[in-house]
Amino acid sequence: MRKKTKRAIALLACSVMLSSSFISACKKEEIGASEIELWSTYNTQKIKKDQHDYDAVKLDAKIDLTMAQGEYEGAQIIITPEEDVDYYNVSISDLTNVETGETYGKDRVEIYKQEYIYISTAYKNADGETPGFYPDALIPMESIVEFEENKISAGDNQGIYFRFSTRPELDENGVAVIKDETATEDSKRYSYVPFGTYTGTITIDFGSEKREVPVTLNIVDAMVSETTHSKTHFGTWWFTGLPASMNWSQEGIEQLNN
């Protein structure tokens, strides 16, 4: 009788422990889903890892780009968790033109993790910049996962940078593939992504859950030429560093220009 009683108590204790563990695990996953904030901002905005007063530039978690054919364009998504993130990975689907069914391949998008560098002194702080961790290097996402650098500390901002391309198809040497040897116009000579509106999804995998970010890419009927014929360097700061004793009369400037 005593043996049966002890066995029943042991089974009851195990049952309570398993139930508690199950409830705890479910609660942890539920909290995790609500404690990771995803948001976006302007491509030119530098979001520090350790700063959080970005309400003026914080945008919804989505990417909405307008591009011409033959160029690159960037965008960023920021991950801000309230708890430590021990694993994450980022991927993107093919984008589809909803009207024509044509595809903008996911291989045209490069995904990078923003690495940070600590700036101890802000010399030009007219914009309110202060010391802190600023985004600097861009590391390919596949390398980040391979070397297990895909972790985020609680409270930190982690930027993910995306580079979209509407450049023509390239060969193994990085040279634009010529579609028509006889064509003189870039639009006919090279193979570009057809203009139109393409949509798809970015997936951020946190291991126990996945979050999705919508992507809209509007490629307009305009072309960035493969060649540049206009003058691109004007030397507007040519006088920088010249001595104060320089002859700044009209005659002196004409002599300098000649």
C-alpha positions as CSV (number, residue, x, y, z in Angstrom):
1,M,0.0,0.0,0.0
2,R,2.8,2.4,0.9
3,K,4.6,1.6,-2.4
4,K,1.4,2.4,-4.3
5,T,0.9,5.6,-2.4
6,K,4.5,6.8,-3.0
7,R,4.2,5.9,-6.7
8,A,1.0,7.9,-7.0
9,I,2.5,10.9,-5.3
10,A,5.6,10.7,-7.6
11,L,3.4,10.5,-10.7
12,L,1.3,13.4,-9.5
13,A,4.5,15.5,-8.9
14,C,5.8,14.7,-12.4
15,S,2.4,15.6,-13.9
16,V,2.4,19.0,-12.1
17,M,6.0,19.7,-13.3
18,L,5.3,18.8,-16.9
19,S,2.1,20.9,-16.9
20,S,4.0,23.9,-15.4
21,S,6.7,23.6,-18.0
22,F,4.2,23.4,-20.8
23,I,2.4,26.5,-19.6
24,S,5.7,28.3,-19.1
25,A,6.9,27.5,-22.6
26,C,3.6,28.6,-24.1
27,K,3.7,31.9,-22.2
28,K,7.3,32.5,-23.2
29,E,6.6,32.1,-26.9
30,E,3.5,34.4,-26.6
31,I,5.4,37.1,-24.8
32,G,8.3,36.8,-27.3
33,A,5.9,37.5,-30.2
34,S,4.8,40.8,-28.7
35,E,8.1,42.0,-27.4
36,I,10.0,42.2,-30.7
37,E,9.3,45.5,-32.5
38,L,9.8,45.8,-36.2
39,W,9.9,49.2,-37.9
40,S,11.5,51.0,-40.8
41,T,13.0,54.5,-41.4
42,Y,14.4,56.5,-44.3
43,N,17.3,54.9,-46.1
44,T,19.6,57.9,-45.3
45,Q,18.8,57.8,-41.5
46,K,21.5,56.4,-39.2
47,I,19.8,54.5,-36.3
48,K,22.1,54.1,-33.4
49,K,22.1,50.8,-31.6
50,D,21.7,52.3,-28.2
51,Q,19.3,55.2,-28.8
52,H,15.5,55.1,-28.8
53,D,14.1,58.6,-29.4
54,Y,13.4,58.1,-33.1
55,D,9.7,58.8,-33.1
56,A,10.2,61.6,-35.7
57,V,11.7,59.2,-38.2
58,K,10.1,55.9,-37.2
59,L,7.9,54.4,-40.0
60,D,5.7,51.3,-40.3
61,A,7.5,48.0,-40.8
62,K,7.3,47.8,-44.6
63,I,9.4,48.6,-47.7
64,D,8.0,50.8,-50.4
65,L,10.5,51.8,-53.1
66,T,10.3,53.6,-56.5
67,M,13.1,52.9,-58.9
68,A,14.2,53.6,-62.4
69,Q,15.6,50.8,-64.6
70,G,19.4,50.4,-64.3
71,E,20.1,51.5,-60.7
72,Y,20.5,50.4,-57.1
73,E,18.3,51.5,-54.2
74,G,18.5,50.7,-50.5
75,A,16.1,50.3,-47.6
76,Q,16.3,49.3,-44.0
77,I,14.2,47.5,-41.4
78,I,15.0,47.9,-37.7
79,I,14.6,45.1,-35.1
80,T,14.2,46.2,-31.5
81,P,13.5,43.4,-29.0
82,E,12.7,43.8,-25.3
83,E,14.4,40.5,-24.5
84,D,17.6,38.9,-25.8
85,V,17.2,37.3,-29.2
86,D,19.5,34.2,-29.5
87,Y,18.8,33.6,-33.2
88,Y,17.3,35.3,-36.3
89,N,17.6,35.0,-40.0
90,V,16.3,37.3,-42.8
91,S,15.1,36.3,-46.3
92,I,13.0,37.7,-49.1
93,S,10.6,36.1,-51.6
94,D,10.5,36.7,-55.3
95,L,8.5,39.8,-56.1
96,T,5.6,39.5,-58.5
97,N,4.0,42.0,-60.9
98,V,0.3,41.5,-60.1
99,E,-0.8,42.7,-63.5
100,T,1.6,40.8,-65.8
101,G,2.7,38.0,-63.6
102,E,6.4,38.8,-64.3
103,T,8.9,38.2,-61.6
104,Y,11.6,40.3,-59.9
105,G,13.9,37.6,-58.6
106,K,15.0,37.5,-55.0
107,D,18.6,37.1,-56.2
108,R,18.4,40.8,-57.2
109,V,18.2,41.8,-53.5
110,E,21.2,41.7,-51.2
111,I,20.6,41.5,-47.5
112,Y,23.0,42.8,-44.9
113,K,23.3,43.1,-41.1
114,Q,24.4,46.5,-40.0
115,E,27.4,46.3,-37.7
116,Y,28.1,49.2,-35.3
117,I,31.1,51.2,-34.3
118,Y,31.3,53.3,-31.1
119,I,31.9,57.0,-31.6
120,S,33.2,58.5,-28.4
121,T,33.1,62.2,-29.5
122,A,30.7,64.0,-31.7
123,Y,32.4,67.1,-33.1
124,K,29.6,68.4,-35.3
125,N,26.5,68.0,-33.2
126,A,24.3,70.6,-34.9
127,D,21.7,67.8,-35.5
128,G,21.9,66.7,-31.9
129,E,24.2,63.8,-32.5
130,T,25.8,62.3,-29.4
131,P,28.4,59.6,-28.7
132,G,27.1,56.1,-29.1
133,F,27.1,53.1,-31.4
134,Y,26.6,54.1,-35.1
135,P,25.9,51.8,-38.0
136,D,29.0,51.3,-40.1
137,A,29.9,48.0,-41.8
138,L,27.4,46.0,-43.8
139,I,27.9,42.2,-43.4
140,P,26.1,39.7,-45.7
141,M,23.3,38.0,-43.8
142,E,24.5,34.5,-44.8
143,S,27.9,35.1,-43.2
144,I,26.2,36.4,-40.1
145,V,24.2,33.2,-39.7
146,E,27.2,31.0,-40.6
147,F,29.4,32.5,-37.9
148,E,26.5,32.7,-35.4
149,E,26.6,36.4,-35.1
150,N,22.8,36.6,-35.5
151,K,22.0,37.6,-31.9
152,I,20.5,40.8,-30.5
153,S,20.7,42.0,-26.9
154,A,17.6,43.2,-25.1
155,G,16.8,46.9,-25.9
156,D,19.3,47.2,-28.8
157,N,18.3,48.4,-32.3
158,Q,19.5,46.0,-35.0
159,G,19.4,47.4,-38.5
160,I,18.9,45.1,-41.6
161,Y,19.9,46.7,-44.9
162,F,18.5,45.7,-48.3
163,R,20.0,46.6,-51.6
164,F,17.6,46.3,-54.6
165,S,18.9,46.3,-58.1
166,T,17.3,47.1,-61.5
167,R,20.6,46.8,-63.2
168,P,20.8,44.6,-66.3
169,E,21.7,41.0,-66.1
170,L,25.4,40.5,-65.5
171,D,27.8,37.7,-66.6
172,E,30.2,35.9,-64.3
173,N,32.7,38.8,-64.6
174,G,30.1,41.4,-63.5
175,V,29.7,42.8,-67.1
176,A,26.2,43.6,-68.4
177,V,24.9,40.9,-70.7
178,I,24.2,42.4,-74.2
179,K,20.8,41.3,-75.5
180,D,21.0,43.0,-78.9
181,E,24.4,43.8,-80.4
182,T,22.9,46.1,-83.1
183,A,20.8,48.2,-80.7
184,T,22.1,51.7,-79.8
185,E,19.7,52.4,-77.0
186,D,20.5,50.9,-73.5
187,S,16.8,49.9,-73.0
188,K,17.1,47.6,-76.1
189,R,20.7,46.7,-75.9
190,Y,20.6,45.2,-72.3
191,S,18.2,43.0,-70.4
192,Y,16.4,45.0,-67.7
193,V,13.5,44.3,-65.3
194,P,10.3,45.3,-67.0
195,F,8.7,48.4,-65.4
196,G,5.6,47.9,-63.2
197,T,4.7,47.3,-59.6
198,Y,6.0,44.2,-57.9
199,T,5.1,42.9,-54.4
200,G,6.5,40.3,-52.1
201,T,7.4,39.6,-48.5
202,I,10.5,39.8,-46.2
203,T,10.5,37.0,-43.6
204,I,12.4,37.4,-40.3
205,D,12.8,34.0,-38.6
206,F,13.3,34.1,-34.9
207,G,13.4,30.3,-34.5
208,S,10.2,29.8,-32.5
209,E,8.3,32.3,-34.7
210,K,8.4,34.2,-38.0
211,R,7.4,37.7,-38.7
212,E,6.7,39.1,-42.2
213,V,7.3,42.6,-43.7
214,P,5.5,43.6,-46.9
215,V,7.5,44.8,-49.9
216,T,6.3,47.0,-52.8
217,L,8.7,47.9,-55.6
218,N,7.5,50.3,-58.2
219,I,9.8,50.3,-61.3
220,V,9.0,53.3,-63.5
221,D,9.4,53.7,-67.2
222,A,12.7,55.6,-67.0
223,M,16.3,54.6,-67.6
224,V,19.6,55.3,-65.8
225,S,22.1,55.1,-68.7
226,E,25.0,52.6,-68.7
227,T,27.3,55.4,-69.9
228,T,27.7,58.9,-68.6
229,H,28.5,61.7,-71.1
230,S,27.9,64.8,-68.9
231,K,30.5,66.4,-66.8
232,T,30.4,65.0,-63.2
233,H,33.2,66.9,-61.5
234,F,33.0,70.6,-61.2
235,G,35.6,71.3,-58.4
236,T,33.5,73.8,-56.5
237,W,35.9,73.6,-53.6
238,W,39.1,74.2,-55.7
239,F,40.2,77.1,-53.4
240,T,40.3,75.0,-50.2
241,G,43.7,75.1,-48.6
242,L,45.1,77.9,-50.7
243,P,47.2,80.4,-48.7
244,A,45.6,83.7,-47.4
245,S,48.3,85.6,-49.3
246,M,46.9,84.4,-52.7
247,N,46.0,87.2,-55.1
248,W,42.2,87.0,-55.0
249,S,41.7,89.8,-57.6
250,Q,39.9,89.1,-60.8
251,E,43.2,88.9,-62.6
252,G,44.6,86.5,-60.0
253,I,41.6,84.2,-60.3
254,E,41.8,84.2,-64.1
255,Q,45.5,83.2,-63.8
256,L,44.6,80.4,-61.4
257,N,41.9,79.1,-63.8
258,N,44.3,79.1,-66.7
